[in-house]
Amino acid sequence: MGVIRKTKAVEVLLNEFNTSTVAISAKALIEQLGDTFNKTTIYRVLDKLEDDGVLHSFLGKEGLKWYAKCNGCTAKEHKDVHPHFQCLVCGKVDCLSINVTIPKIPNRKIEMSQFLIQGKCEDCFT
C-alpha cells in the first residue's frame, strides 16, 4: 500500500471498501462518515488511496465520483481498464469483469479511459 500512514481515517475508509462488493460514491462516504471526519480528510484519504493503487475512481451519473477497490494495481500503474455498471433504478454501481479493448489512436498516448454502462441491475430488472 505504499507509504500511506495508517491513520484512523485510512482504517475507517479501507474498512468501508473491504466490506462492500459495490462501488461507493464520495458523496455517500461524506454523508456516512461526515460526523467522524470532515469532507477534506475524506477526499484527501481517497486521493492517497487512489495514488497508491488501492482504489480506482470513475465518474458516474450526474458527474458523481465513485470509488472501488483495485485488483492488482500499484502506485505506478492502474490496471483497472474495465467498464462500470450503474443501475438507473436503485443507483447501485459496480465493476464489470468483462474485457473491453481500448483502441490505439495514432500519435496519441491514452493515459486513462472511462466506460460507464447504465441500465437496470439484476435486482431491478423485472
Secondary structure as GFF3:
##gff-version 3
##sequence-region A 1 126
A	DSSP	alpha_helix	8	18	.	.	.	ID=ss1
A	DSSP	beta_strand	24	25	.	.	.	ID=ss2
A	DSSP	alpha_helix	26	33	.	.	.	ID=ss3
A	DSSP	alpha_helix	39	51	.	.	.	ID=ss4
A	DSSP	beta_strand	55	59	.	.	.	ID=ss5
A	DSSP	three_ten_helix	61	63	.	.	.	ID=ss6
A	DSSP	beta_strand	65	69	.	.	.	ID=ss7
A	DSSP	beta_strand	84	87	.	.	.	ID=ss8
A	DSSP	beta_strand	93	95	.	.	.	ID=ss9
A	DSSP	beta_strand	116	119	.	.	.	ID=ss10
###
